[in-house]
C-alpha cells in the first residue's frame, strides 16, 4: 500500500473539489485517450492552439450545495483516517512549460498565485507546491477548462453552488495578502509554470482539508496527504497519464485584481524569473481600479430615512407565493 504523508501546516483551508465533472465515458473513450497519449511526447511545451480536437464530453452530476453541512471535524478526521490510500502506481505529472502571450503569462501567474496563497498560505512550500500541481493537472485534463484562470475560477461567478476552490466565493479575496506570503506563493507559481513538478501528488485533481469529509472522497483514489490536505485522482482510465492530454488554450480570462509585488531572491527553474519580471513590467501599466468613495453615516432619524410601513415586508419569503415549492434551496 502506498502512502505519502508530509508534515502538517498551521493553517487549514478547504478546496471544494466536488468531482462535479465525473467522467462517464465508456471503453471507447478510454481507448481514444490512450491513442492520443501515445502520439504525445513525454513532455511538451504548453502553448495556445488555434483549434482544439473535439474531446469526449463528460457527464456532469449536479453539484451539491456550497453550504452543504458535513460531519463534525472529529468524525471527518476519523473517516479520513479509515479511508485507505490507493495501492496502485502514482506517476508524476509531466512538466508544464507555459508559452503564451504576455497578457496570458501575467494572468496565469496571477491566478495561480491567488490559488496557492488563499488555499495554502501557511502550509509551507510542500503544501503550496501541491496546490499548484493540482491546478496545472486540471488544466491538462479534458474534464476542466484549458486555462489556468479558467480552472482556478471555475464556477466562481455562478449564482449558488459550483465553486471549485472555496476562496473564490467565500470572501477570502477581500483580505489583503501579506507581502511575504504573496511573494512566496508567486515564486512557487512561477516555478510551476516554468516546469517545476511536485511529484508526491502525482496526477491529483482533487483535495480537501483533513478535518472535512466530502461525499465524493470514497469514489476517488486517495494518493497523498500533504500538510492539512488530502489529495485524490480519478479512478480508472481518467486518472492515468494518457487522460491528461488537453492542450493549453491560451486567451486567459481576467484574474481577480491584485497588486504585483517584487519577488524575493530564490533559486527557480529557468524561465520562472523572466516570467515574474515580465509580469512586474507589465503590471506597472495595468489600470488601477478607482477607490470607492467614502461612505457617509446617515442619521437614522432624518426625515425620509425610514422604510414606509406599507413596504416593510417587501422581499420577505412567503411559503404561499406562486412557485415557492420549486424555489431552489441552499
C-alpha positions as CSV (number, residue, x, y, z in Angstrom):
1,X,0.0,0.0,0.0
2,X,1.4,3.3,-1.0
3,X,1.1,6.2,1.4
4,X,2.6,9.7,1.3
5,X,2.3,11.9,4.3
6,X,4.1,15.2,4.7
7,X,4.2,17.3,7.9
8,X,1.1,19.3,8.6
9,X,1.0,23.0,8.2
10,X,-0.7,25.5,10.5
11,X,-3.5,26.9,8.5
12,X,-6.1,24.7,7.1
13,X,-8.1,25.6,4.0
14,X,-10.6,23.6,2.1
15,X,-11.0,23.2,-1.6
16,X,-14.4,22.3,-2.7
17,X,-13.4,19.6,-5.1
18,X,-16.8,18.0,-5.8
19,X,-16.0,15.8,-8.7
20,X,-18.7,17.7,-10.4
21,X,-17.0,16.6,-13.5
22,X,-17.5,12.8,-13.1
23,X,-16.4,11.1,-16.3
24,X,-18.8,8.5,-17.7
25,X,-17.2,7.8,-20.9
26,X,-17.1,4.1,-21.8
27,X,-14.4,1.8,-23.1
28,X,-14.3,3.6,-26.4
29,X,-13.4,6.9,-24.6
30,X,-10.7,5.2,-22.7
31,X,-9.2,3.8,-25.8
32,X,-9.4,7.2,-27.5
33,X,-7.4,8.8,-24.6
34,X,-4.9,6.0,-24.9
35,X,-4.4,6.6,-28.6
36,X,-4.0,10.3,-28.1
37,X,-1.4,9.9,-25.4
38,X,0.6,7.5,-27.5
39,X,1.1,10.3,-30.0
40,X,2.4,12.9,-27.4
41,X,6.0,13.2,-26.2
42,X,6.8,12.6,-22.5
43,X,6.8,16.4,-22.0
44,X,5.7,19.1,-24.3
45,X,5.5,22.9,-24.3
46,X,2.2,24.4,-23.3
47,X,1.1,27.0,-25.8
48,X,-2.2,28.2,-27.1
49,X,-3.6,26.3,-30.0
50,X,-5.7,27.7,-32.9
51,X,-8.1,24.7,-32.9
52,X,-8.5,22.0,-30.3
53,X,-9.6,18.5,-31.2
54,X,-13.1,17.5,-30.1
55,X,-13.0,15.7,-26.8
56,X,-15.4,13.3,-25.4
57,X,-17.8,15.3,-23.2
58,X,-18.0,14.0,-19.7
59,X,-21.4,13.7,-18.0
60,X,-21.6,16.2,-15.1
61,X,-23.6,15.2,-12.0
62,X,-25.4,18.0,-10.2
63,X,-23.1,20.0,-7.9
64,X,-24.1,19.8,-4.2
65,X,-24.8,23.0,-2.2
66,X,-21.8,25.1,-1.4
67,X,-23.0,25.4,2.2
68,X,-23.9,21.7,2.5
69,X,-23.2,20.6,6.1
70,X,-20.8,17.8,6.6
71,X,-19.8,15.6,9.6
72,X,-18.2,17.4,12.6
73,X,-14.4,17.6,12.5
74,X,-13.7,14.7,14.8
75,X,-15.9,12.4,12.7
76,X,-14.4,13.6,9.5
77,X,-10.9,13.1,10.8
78,X,-11.7,9.5,11.8
79,X,-13.4,8.9,8.4
80,X,-10.4,10.2,6.5
81,X,-8.1,8.0,8.5
82,X,-10.2,5.0,7.8
83,X,-10.1,5.6,4.0
84,X,-7.1,3.7,2.7
85,X,-4.5,5.1,0.3
86,X,-4.6,3.7,-3.2
87,X,-2.0,1.0,-3.7
88,X,-1.6,1.5,-7.4
89,X,1.1,3.5,-9.2
90,X,1.3,7.2,-8.6
91,X,3.2,8.6,-11.6
92,X,4.4,12.2,-11.6
93,X,2.9,14.7,-13.9
94,X,4.8,16.0,-16.9
95,X,6.4,19.4,-16.6
96,X,4.1,22.3,-17.6
97,X,6.1,24.7,-19.7
98,X,3.9,27.8,-20.3
99,X,4.4,29.5,-23.7
100,X,1.8,32.2,-24.2
101,X,1.3,35.9,-24.9
102,X,2.4,38.5,-22.4
103,X,-1.1,39.0,-21.2
104,X,-1.7,35.3,-20.8
105,X,1.5,34.9,-18.9
106,X,0.6,37.7,-16.5
107,X,-2.9,36.4,-15.9
108,X,-1.9,32.8,-15.5
109,X,0.7,33.8,-12.9
110,X,-1.7,35.9,-11.1
111,X,-4.5,33.3,-10.9
112,X,-2.1,30.5,-9.8
113,X,-0.6,32.8,-7.2
114,X,-4.1,33.5,-5.8
115,X,-4.9,29.8,-5.6
116,X,-1.6,29.0,-3.8
117,X,-1.9,31.9,-1.4
118,X,-5.5,31.7,-0.4
119,X,-5.6,27.9,-0.3
120,X,-2.3,27.1,1.4
121,X,-0.7,30.3,2.7
122,X,0.5,28.6,5.9
123,X,1.0,25.1,4.5
124,X,4.7,25.5,3.8
125,X,6.4,25.1,0.5
126,X,5.4,21.4,0.1
127,X,1.7,22.2,0.6
128,X,1.8,25.2,-1.7
129,X,3.5,23.3,-4.5
130,X,0.9,20.5,-4.1
131,X,-1.9,23.0,-4.7
132,X,-0.2,24.4,-7.7
133,X,0.2,20.9,-9.1
134,X,-3.5,20.2,-8.8
135,X,-4.3,23.4,-10.7
136,X,-2.0,22.5,-13.6
137,X,-3.2,18.9,-13.6
138,X,-6.7,20.1,-14.2
139,X,-5.6,22.4,-17.0
140,X,-4.4,19.3,-18.8
141,X,-7.5,17.2,-18.1
142,X,-10.4,17.4,-20.6
143,X,-12.9,17.5,-17.7
144,X,-11.8,21.0,-16.8
145,X,-11.1,24.4,-18.5
146,X,-7.9,24.6,-20.6
147,X,-6.6,27.7,-19.0
148,X,-5.1,28.4,-15.6
149,X,-7.6,31.2,-14.6
150,X,-10.4,29.1,-16.0
151,X,-9.5,26.3,-13.6
152,X,-9.0,28.5,-10.6
153,X,-12.2,30.5,-11.0
154,X,-14.4,27.7,-12.4
155,X,-17.9,28.2,-11.0
156,X,-16.9,31.3,-9.0
157,X,-19.3,33.6,-10.9
158,X,-22.2,31.2,-10.7
159,X,-25.2,32.0,-8.5
160,X,-25.5,29.3,-6.0
161,X,-23.2,26.3,-5.7
162,X,-20.4,25.5,-8.1
163,X,-17.2,27.0,-6.8
164,X,-14.3,24.6,-7.3
165,X,-11.9,26.5,-5.0
166,X,-13.7,27.9,-1.9
167,X,-11.6,31.0,-1.7
168,X,-13.2,32.3,-4.9
169,X,-16.6,32.6,-3.3
170,X,-16.2,32.7,0.5
171,X,-15.0,36.2,0.8
172,X,-11.3,35.3,1.1
173,X,-10.2,37.6,-1.7
174,X,-11.4,40.6,0.3
175,X,-8.4,40.1,2.6
176,X,-5.2,41.8,1.6
177,X,-2.4,39.2,1.4
178,X,0.8,39.6,3.4
179,X,3.7,40.8,1.3
180,X,6.0,38.0,2.4
181,X,3.3,35.3,1.9
182,X,2.4,36.7,-1.5
183,X,6.0,36.7,-2.7
184,X,6.5,33.1,-1.6
185,X,3.3,32.0,-3.4
186,X,4.3,33.9,-6.5
187,X,7.7,32.3,-6.7
188,X,6.1,28.8,-6.4
189,X,3.5,29.7,-9.1
190,X,6.2,31.0,-11.5
191,X,8.3,27.9,-10.9
192,X,5.3,25.6,-11.6
193,X,4.6,27.5,-14.9
194,X,8.2,27.1,-15.8
195,X,8.2,23.3,-15.5
196,X,8.7,22.5,-11.8
197,X,6.8,19.3,-10.9
198,X,5.7,18.3,-7.4
199,X,5.8,14.5,-7.7
200,X,4.2,13.4,-4.4
201,X,0.7,14.3,-5.5
202,X,1.2,12.7,-8.9
203,X,-1.9,13.3,-11.1
204,X,-4.2,14.6,-8.3
205,X,-7.1,16.7,-9.5
206,X,-8.9,16.9,-6.1
207,X,-8.1,17.7,-2.5
208,X,-9.7,18.7,0.7
209,X,-8.8,19.6,4.3
210,X,-8.3,16.7,6.6
211,X,-11.0,17.9,9.0
212,X,-13.8,17.6,6.4
213,X,-15.1,14.5,4.7
214,X,-16.8,15.3,1.3
215,X,-19.1,12.6,0.0
216,X,-17.0,12.2,-3.2
217,X,-13.8,11.2,-1.4
218,X,-14.6,7.4,-1.3
219,X,-15.3,7.5,-5.1
220,X,-11.8,8.7,-6.0
221,X,-8.3,7.3,-5.4
222,X,-6.7,8.7,-2.3
223,X,-3.0,9.1,-3.2
224,X,-1.3,11.5,-0.8
225,X,-1.5,13.7,2.3
226,X,0.5,16.9,2.4
227,X,0.2,19.1,5.4
228,X,-3.5,19.6,6.2
229,X,-4.7,18.5,2.8
230,X,-5.6,15.0,1.4
231,X,-5.2,14.5,-2.4
232,X,-7.1,12.3,-4.9
233,X,-7.0,11.4,-8.5
234,X,-9.6,9.9,-10.8
235,X,-10.1,6.2,-10.8
236,X,-9.7,4.1,-13.9
237,X,-8.5,5.5,-17.3
238,X,-9.5,9.1,-16.4
239,X,-6.7,9.1,-13.8
240,X,-3.9,7.7,-16.0
241,X,-1.2,9.8,-17.7
242,X,-2.9,9.3,-21.1
243,X,-6.0,11.1,-19.9
244,X,-4.1,14.4,-19.3
245,X,-3.8,15.2,-23.0
246,X,-5.6,18.5,-23.1
247,X,-3.5,21.3,-24.6
248,X,-3.3,24.8,-23.0
249,X,-5.8,27.0,-24.9
250,X,-4.5,30.5,-24.1
251,X,-6.8,33.5,-24.0
252,X,-6.8,33.5,-20.2
253,X,-9.9,35.2,-18.7
254,X,-9.1,38.2,-16.5
255,X,-7.9,37.3,-12.9
256,X,-9.2,38.9,-9.8
257,X,-7.3,42.2,-9.5
258,X,-4.3,42.0,-7.1
259,X,-1.2,44.2,-6.7
260,X,2.0,42.9,-8.1
261,X,4.8,42.5,-5.6
262,X,8.5,42.1,-6.3
263,X,9.8,38.6,-5.7
264,X,12.4,37.7,-3.2
265,X,15.7,36.2,-4.5
266,X,15.4,32.4,-4.7
267,X,16.6,29.6,-7.0
268,X,13.9,28.8,-9.6
269,X,13.7,26.8,-12.8
270,X,14.9,28.6,-15.9
271,X,12.2,30.9,-17.2
272,X,10.5,31.5,-13.9
273,X,12.4,34.7,-13.0
274,X,11.8,36.0,-16.5
275,X,8.1,35.3,-16.2
276,X,7.9,37.3,-13.0
277,X,10.0,40.1,-14.5
278,X,7.6,40.4,-17.4
279,X,4.6,40.4,-15.1
280,X,6.2,43.2,-13.0
281,X,7.0,45.3,-16.0
282,X,3.5,45.0,-17.4
283,X,1.9,45.4,-14.1
284,X,3.0,49.0,-13.8
285,X,1.0,49.7,-16.9
286,X,-2.2,48.0,-15.8
287,X,-5.1,50.2,-14.9
288,X,-5.7,50.7,-11.2
289,X,-9.2,50.4,-10.0
290,X,-10.5,53.7,-8.6
291,X,-11.1,53.8,-4.9
292,X,-14.7,53.6,-3.8
293,X,-16.0,56.9,-2.4
294,X,-16.1,57.0,1.4
295,X,-19.5,56.2,2.9
296,X,-21.2,58.9,4.8
297,X,-23.0,57.9,8.0
298,X,-26.7,58.9,7.9
299,X,-28.7,59.8,11.0
300,X,-31.3,57.1,11.4
301,X,-33.8,59.8,12.4
302,X,-33.5,62.1,9.5
303,X,-36.7,62.7,7.6
304,X,-37.5,60.2,4.8
305,X,-34.7,57.9,6.1
306,X,-37.0,55.1,7.1
307,X,-38.9,52.5,5.1
308,X,-42.6,53.4,4.8
309,X,-44.8,51.0,6.8
310,X,-46.6,49.7,3.6
311,X,-43.3,48.5,2.2
312,X,-41.9,47.0,5.5
313,X,-42.4,43.4,4.3
314,X,-41.2,43.8,0.7
315,X,-39.0,40.9,-0.3
316,X,-39.9,38.7,2.6
317,X,-40.2,34.9,1.8
318,X,-43.7,33.6,1.6
319,X,-44.4,29.9,1.5
320,X,-47.7,30.5,-0.2
321,X,-46.2,32.5,-3.1
322,X,-46.6,31.1,-6.6
323,X,-43.7,28.8,-7.4
324,X,-42.5,28.7,-3.9
325,X,-42.3,24.9,-3.9
326,X,-40.0,25.0,-6.9
327,X,-37.6,27.6,-5.5
328,X,-34.0,26.3,-5.0
329,X,-32.8,25.7,-1.5
330,X,-29.3,26.4,-0.3
